[in-house]
Amino acid sequence: MPTEMTELADLLSQVAAKNRDALRAIYTRQSTRLFGIAMAILRDRNAAADVLQDAFLKIWNRAGQFDPSRGDPAAWLAAIVRYAALDAARARGREMLSDDPDLGDTPVAPVALEQLERSEDNARLHDCLQRLPQANRDGIVLAFVHGLSHPEIAARLDQPLGTVKSWIRRGLLSLRECLA
């Protein structure tokens, strides 16, 4: 029985051969999760939708570059969206929200993590994330879901840069151990 990972890899190889139905199938299966990644970074629905469209054009043009022996196809797709969203954020000079509701700034729920929680294949990752100390988990989520740089995370958490880097590094090492 093929897994989601092998099915996605097969679809990507079909997209590399310019099969539009395969691209449509990837969009149907992955667009909600990928849109969540773009939303978490950009915090703007229209900008996230634009990024998702651009990302699918990149997927169409670059599907032949995906090598299933080098990694998970869902991670490859997420990386394309993440980098496109980060580029868009840099291009528009996005301001950092304070997360203070009194100022009208409201944090966006990490939609990508919610999708991750619902996926049976990723239940272990969610469980491992929950086992991390709060500081490590916050650093990892801000870096990999929200796309913040280490200095941005340090400013947001009001912590020294070295401390934030240590939290993220230790958290990633703990995740690797837990997932092994």
N, C-alpha and C positions, 0 to 999 in steps of 0.2 A: 504494500500500500504506500503510495507516494506521500511524502510529508509536504507541508506547506513550503518548506525551504526548497525541496527538489522541484515542486510545481512552479514556484517563482523563478527558479533558475531556468527551467524549461521554457517558461514564458519569455524570459529575457533573451534566450537564444532565438526564439521565434521573432521577437521584436528586432533583433539584429538582422534578421532576414527580411525586415520591413513588413511584418505581419501586423496590420492594424487591429485585428481582433485580439491579438495577444496583448497589445498595448492597452486596449480597452479593458481586458480582463485584469491586468495589473492595476489599472486605475480603479476598477470596481472593488478590488480586494484591499488596496493600500491607500487610497486617497484620503480617507478619514484620518488615519494615523499620520500620514505625511502632512496633511493640512494642520493637524494638531502641533506638529513640530514647528512648522512655519509660524503659527499663531503664538506659540509660546515664546518665540524669539522676537517677533515683530509687534505683537499685541495690537494688530490692526487687521481686521477681516479682509478688507480690499487688498492690502499689500500682501497678505498671506495667500489670497487667491491668485494674485499675479505671480507670486513666487512659485506656487504649485504648478501653474500653467507653464512657466519657463522651465521648471524642473522636468516636467514631462516631455518638453521638447528636447531637453538634454538627454533624457533617458532614451528617447527615440533615436537620437543621433549617436549616442555612446553605448548602446546596449552591447555592441560587439566587444567592448573593452572589459565587460564583466567576466571574471574568471571564477567559476564556482569552487575551484580548488583553493582559492585565496580567501574565501569568506562567505558570509551569509548574504544572500541577495537582498533581504529586507534591510540589513545594515547598509548595504551599498546604496539602495534607494534613499534611505534616511540621510546618508551623508550628502548626497546630491542636493536634497532639499535643505538640509542644515546649512551647507556652504552657500547656497543661493540666498537663503534668508539672511545669513550674516552679511553677505555682500550687499543686499538690499538695505539692511539696517545701517551699514556704514555709509552707503551712498546717500541716504536721506538724513544722516546725522541724528539718529534717534535719541531722544532724551530718556533718561532713566526715571522711571516712576518711583515714588517714594514708598509705595504700599500704604500710604496714610489715607484712609477713607475720608477723613475730614477735608483733605485737599482735593477730593474727587479722583484720586489715584487708587485704582483697585487692582490687586494682583490677578493675573489670569491663571486659572487652574491649569496645572500641567496636563493638558489633554493627552499628550503622548503617554504619560505614565498611566492614565486611566485606561487607555487602550491596552497598554502592557499588562495591566492587572487582569483584564478580561481574557487575555490570550493564555490558553492552557500551556503552550510551549514556553511562555515567558513567566510562568508562575514561580519558578525557582528564582529567577532574577528579582522579582518583586519581593519574595521571601528574604532573599539575601540582603536586599536594600533595607528592608525593615529591621534586620538584625544589626545594622550599622548604628553607631552612636549618631545622635541627631546632627552634630557638627559635620561629620563626614558625609552623611546623607545630603544635607543641605548644600554642601560644596559641590558634590557630584551632580545633583539635580540642577543647580544654577549653571554649572559648566556645560553639561551634556544635554540638558533639556532646554534650558533657556538660552544657551549659547553665549554666556558671559565669559569674559576673559578673567584670568586670575586677579588682576588689579581691580576689575569691576566687582568681582565677588568680595574682595577685601573691603572695598568701599561700602558695598551694600551691607555686609555683615559687621562693619566697623571693627575689623580685626587686622592685625599686621599681615602683610603679603606673605611672608614666610610661613606664618601659622596656617593660612588658607591653603597654601601649596602642600603643606604637610598633611592637613586634613584630607585633601583630595587624594594625595598619593597613598596614604594609609588606607583610605576607604576603597580605592581601586584594588590594592593588594588584598584586602579582606574579601572583596567581591570575587576576585580571581580564585582565592582559596575556597570560598563557599561554593562557587560554581564548578569547581574541579571534581 
